[in-house]
Amino acid sequence: MSISRVMAEPHSDTRRTVKLDLHTDADKSVSAIVHEDLDGGKSVHNDLGVLTTLRKINEKIGPALVAQNFDVTRQQEIDQFMLALDGTDNKNVLGANAILGVSLAVCKAGAVRKGLPLYKYIAELAGIDKVILPVPAFNVINGGSYACKKLAVQEFMILPVGAQTFAEAMRMGSDVYHHLKTVIQKRRLDATVGNDGAYAPNIKKDKEGLDLLKSAIEKAGYTGKIKIGLRTKRSQKQARELVKHYKWSIEGYPVVSIEDGFDQDDWEHWGKFMGRTDLQLVGDDLTVTNPKRIQTAIDKKSCNCLLLKVNQIGSVTESIEAATLSRKNGWGVMVSHRSGETEDTFIADLVVGLAAGQIKTGAPCRSELPKYERFKQIEEELGSDAVYAGVHFRNPQGK
């Protein structure tokens, strides 16, 4: 089943995005939607980035792939062909989003060709024997640069590790999310919603956010079953204060995961903190899903979990390789969306197929819901074979 046509067009979602349709000579077609950052230009949707991506796909990548007569199951070869066509280390010529859109569509078409659910096909590509449903890291309070801009913590997340199934985890997350609104309002705080569907209360200290979460978890009846994750945004100058800050957060609240705890170039303090805690330390800005930075972080023992964003690395094959490199060195892997995510559900199948064990895709509402619904579909489809990562979210394959 070879690629016969690739077409891209503008698509309106939470932000301006690109929708790509891939057709095969077997009269099959699949679609993929990718996020495209705005760059200040004007075009079809006042977005030069979208227009550029459309042109790269429709005029360069698409015709080149059709001419090669690739079978859609040759994922690695197709991805490598596109990387060679670009010819740069950081995809400057074709653009990461253009390459990624085609790569996602090829992966979906490959699953159709093999007659497999997408998550099982991804598992096959990655050499994974048993798929696993992830613990969702629901982002329920936004702070820092995302919302009120007064908090050091950008994201306050809840992880229902005590659930037995994904469906139960979803119920637990939704319960806490709704109790949180009541807790916020009772304290006469603003319960407006920020990016990712999270609340953006007018609080000035991180402790207030943690107190709100702790109270909502207690009122929902999930003390001990739901843990807390934080994503921070601090500078290297504040590193010493940060260590103290994290210490009281760990001691007073059920915090199990900290993302971007230090400046992305502050390798020294990342390493020092790693040696003092058994927390999950997630590298996002630290690694940017880049194999070279991942390897540096491994060598320096700077963190113990990769935040995997497919649009940072730019292809399915490279995403699998990044996850494999991380796990090979004892790291966890948290698959993640981007702020203002599209409603495409590919990463839901990706995290299950990679058996990563955890995913960050925002609050249980708005454009995030299709992904959560996809997880429930997968769980129902697997039936008695369904496995939820739960308390083993950091190393689900080794439990």
Secondary structure by P-SEA (a helix, b strand, c coil): ccccbbbbbbbbcccbbbbbbbbccccbbbbbbbbbbbcccccccccaaaaaaaaaaaccaaaaaaaacccccaaaaaaaaaaaaacccccccccaaaaaaaaaaaaaaaaaaacccaaaaaaaaacccbbbbbbcccccccccccccccccccbbbbbccccccaaaaaaaaaaaaaaaaaaaaaaccccccccccccccccccaaaaaaaaaaaaaaacccccbbbbbbbbbcccaaaaaaaaaaaaaaccccccccccccccaaaaaaaaaacccccccccccccccaaaaaaaaaacccccccccccccccaaaaaaaaaaaaaabbbbbbbbcccccccaaaaaaaaaacccbbbbccccccaaaaaaaaaaaaaaaccccccccccccccccc
